[in-house]
Amino acid sequence: MKNFILKSIYILMSIVLIVGCTAVKNTNQKQRGAAVGAASGAVIGGVLGNNVGKGNNTVLGAIVGAVVGGVAGGYIGDRMDKQAQKIEEEIPGAQVTRVGEGINVVFNQDAGVYFDTNKSNVKGTAIETLDKMAAILKEYPQTNILVVGHTDSAGPDDYNLKLSQQRAESVTNYLVSKGISGSRLTTEWFGETQPVADNGTPEGKAKNRRVEMAIVANEAMKQEAINKANN
């Protein structure tokens, strides 16, 4: 799925760059980059963010949908590189993937955010992991965070949906309790509908019981990036 999305981004970027460059001939290089970037971000976000976010991978869709593109997108990407590296260094078990202009972080049993069977309270190693995550999010305040809860396929669908909601909200509430502004956080949940592994094996189920985060630039960072691209 991720390879398909990245290939689609490159194809769309190529199309938009051709069209965009034709429309902005009488501008300097940075202005062209910003103008084309804005257009490509709108196209990519509208097409891929809309499609990926519907039943396939909501976190990836959120990241793709936040694309700015161009010189401004490069500035945002540099900032995200640093934050992703920090997360990898501070939370070794977390699965950190840089996608476009955002970061996908997956917390499962191996990453230290683990919930007891049929439970949703944050405790044990999850506290230490989320404390570290909160500290990093404070260090990079110009980002918004989507928290998404998932379960494996054991149990009724409606129960799993509710459980994924409770677990995602537990993570969100814990981050707020550690000083992360609630205005930066959005919470969603999908029960067993977005598996990343085979629910037919214990190992696969363990991977599907997870909380994911999408970290993207907020409006302040986007505006800062656009201003720098225009100077």
Backbone as JSON, one array per atom type, in Angstrom:
{
  "sequence": "MKNFILKSIYILMSIVLIVGCTAVKNTNQKQRGAAVGAASGAVIGGVLGNNVGKGNNTVLGAIVGAVVGGVAGGYIGDRMDKQAQKIEEEIPGAQVTRVGEGINVVFNQDAGVYFDTNKSNVKGTAIETLDKMAAILKEYPQTNILVVGHTDSAGPDDYNLKLSQQRAESVTNYLVSKGISGSRLTTEWFGETQPVADNGTPEGKAKNRRVEMAIVANEAMKQEAINKANN",
  "N": [[0.83, -1.21, 0.0], [1.88, 1.3, 0.88], [3.98, 1.61, -0.98], [2.52, 1.79, -3.35], [1.15, 4.19, -2.9], [3.24, 6.05, -2.71], [4.31, 5.85, -5.3], [2.12, 6.78, -6.73], [2.04, 9.39, -5.82], [4.4, 10.43, -6.98], [3.73, 10.25, -9.72], [1.49, 11.97, -9.87], [2.69, 14.32, -9.0], [4.45, 14.82, -11.12], [2.68, 15.35, -13.23], [1.36, 17.65, -12.24], [3.5, 19.4, -11.91], [4.25, 19.9, -14.58], [1.99, 21.22, -15.59], [1.81, 23.3, -13.72], [4.25, 24.71, -13.98], [3.97, 25.82, -16.5], [2.07, 27.7, -15.97], [3.29, 29.61, -14.36], [5.44, 31.1, -15.44], [6.56, 33.67, -15.33], [7.93, 34.15, -12.89], [10.23, 33.97, -10.09], [12.64, 31.37, -9.13], [12.1, 30.4, -6.49], [9.54, 31.38, -6.08], [8.19, 30.0, -8.09], [8.51, 27.42, -7.12], [7.0, 27.53, -4.76], [4.44, 28.15, -5.73], [3.84, 26.02, -7.51], [4.12, 24.02, -5.67], [1.96, 24.49, -3.93], [-0.18, 23.97, -5.63], [0.28, 21.27, -6.35], [0.14, 20.1, -3.84], [-2.55, 20.46, -3.21], [-3.81, 18.89, -5.19], [-2.69, 16.29, -4.79], [-3.33, 15.87, -2.09], [-6.13, 16.02, -2.22], [-6.86, 13.9, -3.97], [-5.38, 11.48, -3.24], [-5.44, 11.56, -0.41], [-8.18, 11.47, 0.05], [-8.9, 8.96, -1.03], [-7.19, 7.02, 0.21], [-7.84, 7.33, 2.86], [-10.28, 6.08, 3.24], [-11.19, 3.38, 4.6], [-8.82, 2.01, 4.12], [-6.1, 2.95, 4.95], [-6.12, 5.05, 7.33], [-4.35, 6.73, 8.76], [-2.17, 7.06, 6.99], [-3.55, 8.28, 4.95], [-4.22, 10.71, 6.16], [-1.71, 11.91, 6.41], [-0.87, 12.12, 3.73], [-2.9, 13.75, 2.81], [-2.22, 16.17, 3.94], [-0.23, 17.33, 2.49], [1.92, 19.89, 1.28], [3.91, 20.53, -0.61], [6.41, 21.38, -3.16], [8.96, 23.94, -2.65], [8.29, 24.79, -0.1], [7.24, 22.44, 0.95], [9.56, 20.94, 1.07], [10.94, 22.23, 3.1], [9.24, 21.67, 5.28], [9.52, 18.9, 5.26], [12.21, 18.6, 6.03], [12.08, 19.45, 8.7], [10.42, 17.46, 9.72], [12.03, 15.24, 9.35], [13.95, 15.57, 11.36], [12.36, 15.37, 13.66], [11.35, 12.77, 13.41], [13.71, 11.29, 13.6], [14.36, 11.87, 16.23], [12.27, 10.6, 17.61], [12.8, 7.92, 16.95], [15.25, 7.61, 18.22], [14.66, 8.09, 20.92], [12.54, 6.39, 21.5], [12.97, 3.39, 20.98], [11.49, 1.06, 20.3], [9.31, 1.89, 18.84], [7.6, 1.98, 15.71], [8.65, 3.85, 13.2], [7.91, 5.8, 10.45], [8.79, 7.83, 7.8], [6.73, 9.65, 5.79], [6.14, 11.32, 2.92], [5.42, 14.55, 3.8], [5.07, 14.09, 6.45], [4.86, 12.08, 9.5], [4.56, 8.7, 10.35], [3.76, 6.91, 13.15], [3.81, 3.88, 14.84], [2.49, 2.22, 17.54], [2.67, -0.74, 19.16], [2.47, -3.86, 20.94], [5.21, -4.5, 21.07], [6.29, -2.0, 20.94], [5.89, -0.85, 23.34], [3.48, 0.3, 24.12], [1.0, -1.15, 25.38], [-2.02, -2.87, 25.94], [-3.91, -4.54, 28.44], [-5.86, -7.54, 27.95], [-9.06, -6.81, 26.8], [-8.97, -4.37, 28.07], [-8.4, -0.8, 28.5], [-6.9, 1.06, 29.78], [-4.07, 3.19, 30.36], [-0.97, 2.02, 31.35], [1.91, 0.75, 33.16], [4.61, -0.1, 31.02], [3.62, 1.43, 28.98], [3.17, 3.95, 30.0], [5.76, 5.03, 30.39], [6.63, 5.05, 27.71], [4.76, 6.8, 26.46], [5.22, 9.08, 27.95], [7.74, 9.81, 27.0], [7.06, 10.28, 24.35], [5.32, 12.45, 24.61], [7.11, 14.4, 25.54], [8.71, 14.77, 23.28], [6.81, 15.73, 21.44], [6.25, 18.16, 22.65], [8.63, 19.43, 22.2], [8.52, 19.89, 19.53], [6.39, 21.91, 18.66], [4.89, 22.83, 16.48], [3.11, 21.07, 15.19], [0.4, 18.88, 14.31], [-1.5, 16.13, 15.61], [-2.8, 13.03, 14.79], [-4.47, 10.48, 16.41], [-5.01, 7.08, 16.26], [-6.97, 4.25, 16.9], [-6.79, 0.66, 16.86], [-7.84, -2.79, 16.62], [-7.42, -6.41, 16.93], [-9.04, -9.2, 15.24], [-10.44, -10.72, 17.03], [-13.4, -11.35, 18.79], [-16.66, -9.64, 18.81], [-17.61, -7.38, 16.15], [-18.72, -4.85, 16.85], [-17.97, -4.61, 19.5], [-15.17, -4.57, 19.29], [-14.84, -2.21, 17.88], [-15.66, -0.31, 19.77], [-13.77, -0.83, 21.76], [-11.39, -0.11, 20.46], [-11.85, 2.61, 20.23], [-11.85, 3.38, 22.95], [-9.21, 2.8, 23.66], [-7.71, 4.44, 21.94], [-8.63, 6.94, 22.79], [-7.71, 6.86, 25.4], [-4.94, 7.09, 25.04], [-4.82, 9.62, 23.79], [-5.94, 11.24, 25.84], [-4.05, 10.82, 27.82], [-1.78, 12.03, 26.73], [-2.67, 14.66, 26.69], [-2.87, 15.09, 29.42], [-0.23, 15.27, 30.0], [0.5, 17.68, 29.11], [0.19, 18.27, 26.39], [-1.45, 20.18, 24.05], [-4.94, 19.94, 23.64], [-6.0, 20.91, 21.3], [-4.24, 20.24, 19.34], [-4.64, 17.62, 18.87], [-6.36, 14.92, 17.35], [-8.72, 12.31, 17.46], [-9.36, 9.04, 16.32], [-10.97, 5.89, 15.49], [-11.05, 2.44, 14.53], [-11.61, -0.19, 15.05], [-11.43, -3.53, 14.03], [-11.09, -3.17, 11.34], [-8.95, -2.24, 9.78], [-6.57, -3.98, 9.33], [-3.05, -4.74, 9.59], [-1.68, -7.01, 9.41], [-1.85, -10.64, 9.33], [-4.72, -11.85, 10.75], [-5.04, -14.44, 11.38], [-2.99, -15.56, 12.77], [-1.19, -15.66, 15.92], [0.94, -13.84, 16.03], [0.29, -12.05, 14.01], [-2.12, -10.99, 14.99], [-1.15, -9.65, 17.23], [0.24, -7.57, 16.03], [-1.83, -6.19, 14.87], [-3.25, -5.19, 17.01], [-3.06, -2.18, 17.93], [-1.97, 1.25, 18.36], [-1.89, 4.03, 16.35], [-0.13, 6.93, 15.12], [-0.42, 9.91, 13.27], [1.66, 12.44, 12.35], [1.67, 15.72, 11.45], [2.34, 18.84, 9.75], [1.24, 21.85, 11.34], [-0.93, 24.72, 10.74], [0.62, 26.95, 11.29], [3.28, 26.11, 10.9], [3.13, 25.45, 8.19], [2.61, 27.97, 7.05], [4.93, 29.31, 7.8], [6.78, 27.82, 6.33], [5.96, 28.4, 3.71], [6.4, 31.15, 3.63], [9.2, 31.22, 3.89], [9.86, 29.95, 1.53], [9.15, 31.86, -0.31], [10.95, 33.89, 0.06]],
  "CA": [[0.0, 0.0, 0.0], [2.72, 2.5, 0.94], [4.69, 1.76, -2.25], [1.54, 2.28, -4.32], [0.86, 5.59, -2.61], [4.41, 6.86, -3.07], [4.37, 5.89, -6.77], [1.03, 7.65, -7.17], [2.46, 10.77, -5.53], [5.37, 10.83, -7.98], [3.03, 10.44, -10.98], [0.7, 13.19, -9.77], [3.62, 15.45, -8.92], [4.97, 15.07, -12.46], [1.62, 16.0, -14.0], [1.11, 19.0, -11.73], [4.67, 20.23, -12.18], [4.2, 20.33, -15.98], [0.93, 22.22, -15.69], [2.12, 24.43, -12.86], [5.37, 25.49, -14.53], [3.44, 26.58, -17.63], [1.25, 28.81, -15.47], [4.03, 30.56, -13.54], [6.72, 31.36, -16.11], [7.1, 35.0, -15.0], [8.26, 34.21, -11.47], [11.57, 33.44, -9.83], [12.66, 29.94, -8.82], [11.42, 30.12, -5.23], [8.12, 31.63, -6.28], [7.66, 28.88, -8.85], [8.44, 26.27, -6.23], [5.88, 27.69, -3.83], [3.17, 28.1, -6.46], [3.64, 24.64, -7.95], [3.94, 23.21, -4.47], [0.59, 24.65, -3.44], [-1.08, 23.25, -6.54], [0.48, 19.82, -6.23], [-0.37, 19.68, -2.54], [-4.01, 20.38, -3.28], [-4.19, 17.74, -6.02], [-2.32, 15.04, -4.12], [-4.13, 15.73, -0.88], [-7.52, 15.76, -2.55], [-7.05, 12.6, -4.6], [-4.9, 10.35, -2.45], [-5.94, 11.62, 0.96], [-9.57, 11.04, 0.05], [-9.01, 7.53, -1.31], [-6.49, 6.2, 1.19], [-8.47, 7.43, 4.16], [-11.57, 5.39, 3.3], [-11.16, 1.95, 4.81], [-7.55, 1.39, 3.79], [-5.13, 3.35, 5.96], [-6.52, 6.41, 7.69], [-3.17, 7.5, 9.16], [-1.45, 7.42, 5.78], [-4.39, 9.25, 4.25], [-4.09, 12.01, 6.83], [-0.4, 12.47, 6.08], [-0.89, 12.5, 2.32], [-3.83, 14.86, 2.66], [-1.64, 17.41, 4.48], [0.91, 17.72, 1.66], [2.02, 21.26, 0.75], [4.67, 20.38, -1.83], [7.33, 22.41, -3.59], [10.02, 24.37, -1.75], [7.72, 24.8, 1.25], [7.16, 21.05, 1.39], [10.91, 20.51, 1.41], [11.24, 22.78, 4.43], [8.49, 20.87, 6.25], [10.14, 17.58, 5.29], [13.43, 18.68, 6.84], [11.66, 19.52, 10.1], [9.89, 16.15, 10.08], [13.17, 14.33, 9.45], [14.56, 15.73, 12.68], [11.45, 14.85, 14.67], [11.32, 11.32, 13.26], [14.96, 10.79, 14.16], [14.26, 12.0, 17.68], [11.38, 9.54, 18.08], [13.52, 6.66, 16.83], [16.31, 7.57, 19.23], [14.11, 8.11, 22.28], [11.59, 5.29, 21.68], [13.51, 2.42, 20.02], [10.52, 0.06, 19.88], [8.26, 2.45, 17.97], [7.8, 1.86, 14.27], [8.6, 5.23, 12.7], [8.04, 5.87, 9.0], [8.62, 9.16, 7.21], [5.91, 9.57, 4.58], [5.89, 12.65, 2.38], [5.74, 15.64, 4.71], [4.61, 13.73, 7.79], [5.47, 10.94, 10.2], [3.65, 7.66, 10.83], [4.31, 6.2, 14.3], [2.96, 2.76, 15.25], [2.76, 1.67, 18.85], [2.01, -2.0, 19.48], [3.03, -4.5, 22.14], [6.67, -4.4, 21.03], [6.68, -0.59, 21.07], [5.73, -0.41, 24.73], [2.12, 0.74, 24.43], [0.28, -2.42, 25.38], [-3.19, -2.89, 26.8], [-4.36, -5.86, 28.85], [-7.02, -8.04, 27.23], [-10.34, -6.15, 27.1], [-8.74, -3.17, 28.87], [-7.98, 0.35, 27.72], [-6.18, 2.03, 30.61], [-2.63, 3.31, 30.12], [-0.23, 1.66, 32.55], [3.16, 0.02, 32.95], [5.57, 0.43, 30.04], [2.95, 2.43, 28.14], [3.37, 5.26, 30.63], [7.11, 5.49, 30.05], [6.68, 5.34, 26.27], [3.97, 8.0, 26.15], [5.92, 10.22, 28.55], [8.79, 10.2, 26.04], [6.4, 10.83, 23.17], [4.83, 13.77, 24.97], [8.26, 15.31, 25.61], [9.12, 15.08, 21.91], [5.77, 16.58, 20.85], [6.44, 19.5, 23.21], [9.83, 19.99, 21.57], [8.13, 20.27, 18.16], [5.0, 22.32, 18.88], [4.18, 23.23, 15.26], [2.56, 19.88, 14.53], [-0.86, 18.31, 14.76], [-1.35, 14.69, 15.78], [-3.97, 12.17, 14.71], [-4.3, 9.23, 17.15], [-5.98, 6.12, 15.72], [-6.97, 2.97, 17.59], [-7.12, -0.54, 16.09], [-7.83, -4.06, 17.35], [-7.41, -7.59, 16.08], [-10.39, -9.63, 14.85], [-11.08, -11.53, 18.08], [-14.53, -10.69, 19.4], [-17.64, -9.03, 17.91], [-17.18, -6.15, 15.48], [-19.1, -3.64, 17.58], [-17.14, -4.55, 20.71], [-13.82, -4.16, 18.89], [-14.88, -0.79, 17.52], [-15.7, 0.44, 21.02], [-12.48, -1.01, 22.44], [-10.38, 0.71, 19.77], [-12.14, 3.98, 20.63], [-11.4, 3.59, 24.33], [-7.74, 2.78, 23.71], [-7.22, 5.66, 21.29], [-8.94, 8.07, 23.67], [-6.81, 6.77, 26.55], [-3.66, 7.64, 24.62], [-5.01, 11.05, 23.61], [-6.13, 11.87, 27.15], [-2.79, 10.78, 28.57], [-0.91, 13.07, 26.17], [-3.19, 15.95, 27.18], [-2.51, 15.19, 30.84], [1.2, 15.57, 30.05], [0.75, 19.04, 28.64], [-0.01, 18.47, 24.96], [-2.73, 20.87, 23.85], [-5.97, 19.16, 23.0], [-6.27, 21.45, 19.97], [-3.32, 19.6, 18.4], [-4.94, 16.19, 18.81], [-7.61, 14.38, 16.82], [-8.77, 10.89, 17.78], [-10.25, 8.22, 15.52], [-10.87, 4.47, 15.84], [-11.58, 1.63, 13.43], [-11.79, -1.59, 15.43], [-10.64, -4.54, 13.33], [-11.31, -2.97, 9.9], [-7.75, -1.84, 9.07], [-5.44, -4.81, 9.77], [-1.77, -4.63, 8.89], [-1.09, -8.34, 9.42], [-2.82, -11.74, 9.26], [-5.39, -12.13, 12.02], [-5.09, -15.87, 11.59], [-1.84, -16.0, 13.58], [-0.99, -14.84, 17.12], [1.85, -12.75, 15.72], [-0.46, -11.07, 13.24], [-3.06, -10.33, 15.88], [-0.39, -8.74, 18.09], [0.55, -6.38, 15.23], [-3.07, -5.46, 14.59], [-3.65, -4.49, 18.24], [-2.09, -1.09, 17.9], [-2.37, 2.65, 18.27], [-1.03, 4.73, 15.39], [-0.17, 8.39, 15.09], [0.03, 10.68, 12.11], [2.17, 13.75, 12.77], [1.73, 16.58, 10.27], [2.56, 20.27, 10.02], [0.05, 22.65, 11.57], [-1.01, 25.86, 9.84], [1.73, 27.87, 11.57], [4.47, 25.6, 10.21], [2.9, 25.56, 6.75], [2.79, 29.36, 6.67], [6.36, 29.59, 7.93], [7.46, 27.19, 5.19], [5.62, 29.16, 2.5], [7.11, 32.43, 3.71], [10.62, 30.98, 3.6], [9.97, 29.61, 0.11], [8.95, 33.07, -1.1], [12.02, 34.87, 0.33]],
  "C": [[0.87, 1.26, 0.0], [3.47, 2.71, -0.37], [3.77, 2.27, -3.33], [1.29, 3.76, -4.14], [2.02, 6.47, -3.04], [4.55, 6.96, -4.58], [3.31, 6.81, -7.32], [1.38, 9.11, -6.95], [3.41, 11.26, -6.61], [4.69, 11.1, -9.33], [2.24, 11.74, -10.95], [1.57, 14.43, -9.72], [4.12, 15.81, -10.31], [3.94, 15.8, -13.31], [1.43, 17.44, -13.57], [2.28, 19.93, -11.99], [4.65, 20.75, -13.61], [3.18, 21.44, -16.15], [1.29, 23.48, -14.93], [3.21, 25.32, -13.43], [4.91, 26.33, -15.71], [2.71, 27.83, -17.15], [2.04, 29.88, -14.73], [5.4, 30.88, -14.14], [7.36, 32.65, -15.63], [7.35, 35.15, -13.51], [9.66, 33.67, -11.29], [11.47, 31.99, -9.36], [11.9, 29.6, -7.55], [9.92, 30.34, -5.34], [7.47, 30.5, -7.07], [7.5, 27.66, -7.97], [7.25, 26.34, -5.3], [4.55, 27.55, -4.54], [2.86, 26.68, -6.91], [3.4, 23.74, -6.76], [2.53, 23.29, -3.94], [-0.38, 23.89, -4.32], [-0.95, 21.75, -6.39], [-0.03, 19.31, -4.91], [-1.87, 19.52, -2.56], [-4.45, 19.15, -4.06], [-3.92, 16.43, -5.3], [-3.16, 14.82, -2.88], [-5.57, 15.37, -1.19], [-7.76, 14.37, -3.1], [-6.64, 11.46, -3.68], [-5.41, 10.38, -1.02], [-7.37, 11.14, 1.05], [-9.68, 9.54, -0.12], [-8.38, 6.67, -0.23], [-7.21, 6.21, 2.52], [-9.77, 6.67, 4.3], [-11.36, 3.88, 3.38], [-9.85, 1.29, 4.52], [-6.5, 1.71, 4.86], [-5.37, 4.82, 6.29], [-5.33, 7.28, 8.04], [-2.41, 7.96, 7.93], [-2.23, 8.44, 4.97], [-4.29, 10.63, 4.84], [-2.78, 12.69, 6.48], [-0.38, 12.96, 4.65], [-1.79, 13.71, 2.1], [-3.3, 16.19, 3.15], [-0.49, 17.93, 3.64], [0.81, 19.17, 1.19], [2.76, 21.24, -0.58], [5.63, 21.52, -2.1], [8.43, 22.72, -2.58], [9.53, 24.36, -0.31], [7.63, 23.39, 1.81], [8.52, 20.49, 1.77], [11.33, 21.0, 2.78], [10.53, 21.98, 5.51], [9.12, 19.49, 6.38], [11.4, 17.55, 6.13], [13.09, 18.7, 8.33], [11.16, 18.15, 10.58], [11.0, 15.1, 10.18], [13.78, 14.36, 10.84], [13.66, 15.14, 13.78], [11.38, 13.33, 14.61], [12.57, 10.68, 13.85], [14.93, 10.81, 15.69], [13.39, 10.89, 18.26], [12.09, 8.19, 18.04], [14.58, 6.51, 17.91], [15.75, 7.4, 20.64], [13.19, 6.91, 22.56], [11.96, 4.19, 20.68], [12.47, 1.42, 19.5], [9.47, 0.58, 18.91], [8.62, 2.25, 16.51], [7.58, 3.24, 13.65], [8.85, 5.23, 11.2], [7.82, 7.3, 8.54], [7.87, 9.01, 5.9], [5.63, 10.99, 4.1], [6.35, 13.74, 3.33], [5.28, 15.35, 6.14], [5.32, 12.52, 8.35], [4.35, 9.99, 10.62], [4.37, 6.91, 11.96], [3.33, 5.11, 14.72], [3.43, 2.27, 16.6], [1.96, 0.38, 19.01], [2.67, -2.59, 20.72], [4.54, -4.34, 22.2], [7.14, -2.97, 21.26], [6.4, -0.03, 22.45], [4.39, 0.16, 25.09], [1.23, -0.48, 24.29], [-0.87, -2.37, 26.37], [-3.52, -4.33, 27.18], [-5.6, -6.25, 28.06], [-8.29, -7.37, 27.74], [-10.2, -4.89, 27.96], [-8.25, -2.02, 27.99], [-7.19, 1.37, 28.53], [-4.69, 2.0, 30.33], [-1.9, 2.99, 31.42], [1.08, 1.01, 32.17], [4.09, 0.69, 31.97], [4.94, 1.48, 29.15], [3.14, 3.83, 28.7], [4.73, 5.83, 30.26], [7.21, 5.88, 28.58], [5.95, 6.63, 25.93], [4.55, 9.24, 26.81], [7.0, 10.74, 27.6], [8.18, 10.84, 24.81], [5.9, 12.24, 23.45], [5.96, 14.8, 25.01], [8.71, 15.72, 24.21], [8.1, 15.99, 21.24], [5.85, 18.0, 21.39], [7.62, 20.21, 22.54], [9.54, 20.47, 20.15], [6.66, 20.7, 18.18], [4.21, 22.65, 17.62], [3.67, 22.02, 14.48], [1.2, 19.55, 15.12], [-0.73, 16.79, 14.75], [-2.72, 14.02, 15.67], [-3.65, 10.87, 15.43], [-5.41, 8.27, 16.71], [-5.84, 4.79, 16.43], [-7.44, 1.84, 16.7], [-7.12, -1.76, 17.02], [-7.58, -5.21, 16.38], [-8.86, -8.03, 15.84], [-11.09, -10.48, 15.91], [-12.23, -10.75, 18.71], [-15.46, -10.07, 18.38], [-17.15, -7.7, 17.34], [-17.48, -4.91, 16.31], [-18.3, -3.48, 18.87], [-15.74, -4.06, 20.37], [-13.78, -2.69, 18.52], [-14.87, 0.07, 18.79], [-14.37, 0.35, 21.76], [-11.4, -0.15, 21.79], [-10.59, 2.19, 20.08], [-11.59, 4.28, 22.01], [-9.88, 3.65, 24.41], [-7.15, 4.03, 23.06], [-7.45, 6.87, 22.18], [-8.07, 8.05, 24.92], [-5.46, 7.38, 26.24], [-3.77, 9.15, 24.46], [-5.12, 11.77, 24.95], [-4.85, 11.88, 27.96], [-1.84, 11.86, 28.05], [-1.36, 14.45, 26.64], [-2.8, 16.16, 28.63], [-1.03, 15.53, 31.03], [1.54, 16.9, 29.4], [0.63, 19.28, 27.16], [-1.39, 19.07, 24.75], [-3.73, 19.98, 23.12], [-6.29, 19.65, 21.59], [-5.35, 20.85, 18.92], [-3.74, 18.17, 18.09], [-6.32, 15.91, 18.22], [-7.59, 12.88, 17.06], [-9.78, 10.18, 16.89], [-10.04, 6.75, 15.89], [-11.59, 3.64, 14.78], [-11.7, 0.15, 13.78], [-10.86, -2.51, 14.66], [-10.59, -4.32, 11.82], [-10.06, -2.58, 9.11], [-6.54, -2.66, 9.54], [-4.19, -4.55, 8.95], [-1.07, -5.99, 8.8], [-2.22, -9.37, 9.44], [-3.42, -12.02, 10.63], [-5.5, -13.62, 12.31], [-3.95, -16.42, 12.41], [-1.73, -15.11, 14.82], [-0.1, -13.64, 16.86], [1.14, -11.64, 14.95], [-1.44, -10.29, 14.09], [-2.35, -9.3, 16.76], [-0.06, -7.45, 17.33], [-0.7, -5.53, 14.97], [-3.62, -4.74, 15.82], [-2.69, -3.33, 18.44], [-2.78, 0.27, 17.99], [-1.38, 3.33, 17.34], [-1.16, 6.23, 15.55], [0.26, 8.89, 13.72], [0.44, 12.05, 12.62], [2.37, 14.59, 11.52], [1.93, 18.03, 10.7], [1.23, 20.95, 10.33], [0.09, 23.88, 10.66], [0.14, 26.84, 10.05], [3.0, 27.41, 10.85], [4.32, 25.73, 8.7], [3.14, 27.0, 6.29], [4.24, 29.78, 6.76], [7.13, 29.04, 6.75], [7.19, 27.96, 3.9], [6.33, 30.5, 2.47], [8.57, 32.28, 3.37], [10.81, 30.67, 2.11], [9.86, 30.85, -0.78], [10.05, 34.11, -0.91], [13.31, 34.48, -0.37]]
}
